Amino acid sequence: MKKEIIDYINIFLAIAFGLLLILNLGVRYKNREYDKMYWNAEIYSSDENSSIKDENIIKIIDAKFYNNFNNSKTGLNSESLRKNRGILTTKIEENVLFHYSDNLLPDSLYLKYFSIDERKFYELSTKLPYEKIKNIADKYKEDPILFLEIKPTGKVILKIKEKENKEYEIIDSYNAKISSGELEMLTYEEYMNKKFNRYEGIENITDFSDLLQNKYKWLFKVKIDDDENLQSAYSYSYTYEHLNLFMNNDTLDFQKIPRYFSIDWANHQQEYSIHYNFNDIQILNAFRSLNKIDSNEPISMTFILFKDKYPQCDITRGNESISLENLYPEKPIRHSK
């Protein structure tokens, strides 16, 4: 009798376990658990015609992928956004990244950005062809990556590729609409629930755009002691383009306004290095002022370097000279040879 009771209990438990398993599978199927996968997404800038001078400089303000079935949302990676302040051009390889997702692929998209070349805000809110995206992604052995390619005049192309593959497949193309926007969207950055102005003294959209876009013919110069030699020098523009001044200074043509300089020099005993970060509105106004001078001479940026004193930077053209402050002044860093 006791054995029969145990057998009934075991049968009941087996049936209950089976029902729970079926119920769990049903819930998972209903919630599309088996459709979830690891995927990533990136944004980059491109141009219809690579021969034209414009670089399609854009500032990403916000972007989100959604799946309305389970209300999932995938936003921009804050570290990636902060790395280049959301600035993209055809001249740099850094893309703006989204957070890595392990959820359903998206069925809709929201995107807002500013075109520096066109001086316009653009906005796109659209549904995406979920089944088409999923069917392509299901064929991949590696994680799929979605790409938003932003072209001039609001054209946006959605692409997909396998993680280790170089070949893209085009999903669809969209037209973002011209929208409204505020300067704060371009100059402020949110970090740890606080907002910071990343562009010192910039008070209007024209100043912001000129700072990133305008080009001038300028040369780099350095003044050091006779027994010292320049070892390296480079700058970064406000669109994060790297310029090797040590190798290319003699062939400089029109270049963007520099945001930052790094210079290394040495004598037979010691090596030195300095970093120079400019006040945004000060250097913009200096280039504007000197560019108005009627002269065939290029603008010169001259760094006066000392072993034990703060460096100086003067920007000159003709008889006019303007001293530029270093936002984070420091004496030269010494390095052993």
C-alpha positions, 0 to 999 in steps of 0.5 A, spaced: 500 500 500 505 504 501 509 503 495 502 504 491 502 511 494 509 513 493 508 511 485 501 515 485 505 521 488 511 520 483 506 520 477 502 526 480 509 530 480 511 527 473 505 530 470 505 536 474 513 537 472 510 536 465 505 541 465 509 546 468 514 545 463 509 546 457 507 552 461 514 555 461 515 553 454 508 557 452 510 563 456 517 563 453 514 562 446 509 568 447 514 573 450 518 571 444 524 569 448 527 565 443 527 571 438 532 574 443 539 575 441 546 579 442 546 585 437 549 591 437 549 598 433 553 604 431 552 611 427 557 614 422 557 619 417 558 619 410 557 623 404 554 622 397 560 625 393 567 624 397 570 629 392 566 635 395 569 639 400 564 638 406 565 633 410 558 632 413 560 634 420 554 632 424 553 632 432 548 626 435 544 629 440 539 622 441 538 616 438 534 610 441 532 603 438 525 600 440 521 594 440 514 595 442 512 588 443 516 587 449 517 595 450 525 594 450 529 600 449 537 600 447 540 607 447 547 610 446 553 608 450 554 614 454 562 613 454 562 612 446 558 619 446 563 622 451 569 620 447 568 625 441 562 629 444 557 625 439 561 629 433 562 625 427 565 626 420 567 623 414 574 624 416 574 620 422 573 612 423 570 613 430 563 611 430 558 613 435 556 606 439 549 604 442 549 599 448 550 592 447 543 588 447 541 581 449 534 583 447 529 583 441 531 586 435 528 593 434 522 594 430 522 602 431 527 608 431 528 615 434 534 619 432 535 626 433 542 630 430 545 637 428 548 638 421 554 643 422 554 643 414 547 645 413 546 649 420 540 645 421 537 640 426 534 633 423 529 628 427 527 621 425 521 617 428 520 611 424 518 604 424 523 598 422 522 592 418 523 587 424 521 581 420 526 583 415 532 584 420 531 578 424 531 574 417 537 576 415 540 576 423 538 569 423 543 567 418 549 569 421 553 565 425 556 571 429 552 577 432 549 582 428 551 589 428 546 595 425 549 601 422 545 608 421 549 611 415 547 619 416 548 622 409 547 630 407 540 633 407 537 628 412 538 622 408 539 616 413 540 608 411 539 602 415 544 597 414 546 590 417 552 586 417 555 580 421 560 582 427 566 579 423 564 581 416 565 587 412 559 586 407 553 590 409 546 589 407 541 595 406 535 594 410 532 600 408 533 608 407 529 614 411 528 621 410 529 625 417 525 631 417 528 638 419 526 640 426 527 645 432 533 645 437 536 649 442 544 651 443 544 647 449 543 640 445 549 641 442 554 644 448 552 641 454 553 634 456 550 630 462 554 625 466 552 622 473 546 626 473 549 633 472 550 637 466 556 640 464 558 645 458 563 642 454 564 649 449 567 655 453 563 661 452 560 659 446 553 662 446 549 661 439 549 656 434 553 660 429 559 660 433 558 652 435 558 651 427 564 656 426 568 652 431 567 646 428 567 647 421 571 653 419 578 652 416 584 657 416 591 657 413 595 657 419 602 654 421 605 651 427 612 654 430 615 653 436 621 657 440 626 653 444 633 653 447 638 652 441 641 646 445 634 643 444 630 639 439 623 638 437 621 631 438 614 631 436 608 635 435 600 634 434 594 637 435 586 635 435 581 639 431 574 640 434 572 634 430 577 630 433 581 630 427 589 628 428 594 633 425 601 631 425 605 638 425 612 635 426 611 631 420 607 635 416 607 642 418 611 645 412 605 642 407 599 645 411 594 648 407 587 650 410 586 647 416 580 647 422 581 650 428 585 646 433 582 644 440 588 641 443 596 641 442 601 636 445 608 638 444 615 634 446 622 636 446 629 635 449 636 636 450 642 632 451 640 630 458 632 631 459 626 630 455 620 635 456 612 635 454 606 639 455 599 639 453 595 646 451 587 646 451 584 652 448 578 656 451 573 655 445 570 662 444 577 665 445 581 661 439 575 662 435 575 669 435 582 670 435 582 666 428 576 670 426 580 677 427 586 675 424 583 672 418 580 679 417 587 682 416 589 683 409 595 679 408 598 674 404 601 671 410 598 665 413 596 665 421 602 663 425 601 659 432 607 660 436 609 656 442 614 659 447 617 653 451 621 653 458 624 648 462 621 650 468 615 655 467 608 655 464 608 655 456 605 661 452 602 661 445 601 667 441 597 667 435 599 672 430 598 675 423 602 681 420 603 686 426 597 683 430 598 678 436 594 675 440 595 671 447 591 664 448 590 662 455 591 654 456 585 652 460 589 647 464 596 650 465 601 646 467 609 646 467 613 642 463 613 634 465 620 631 465 621 625 462 628 621 463 632 619 456 
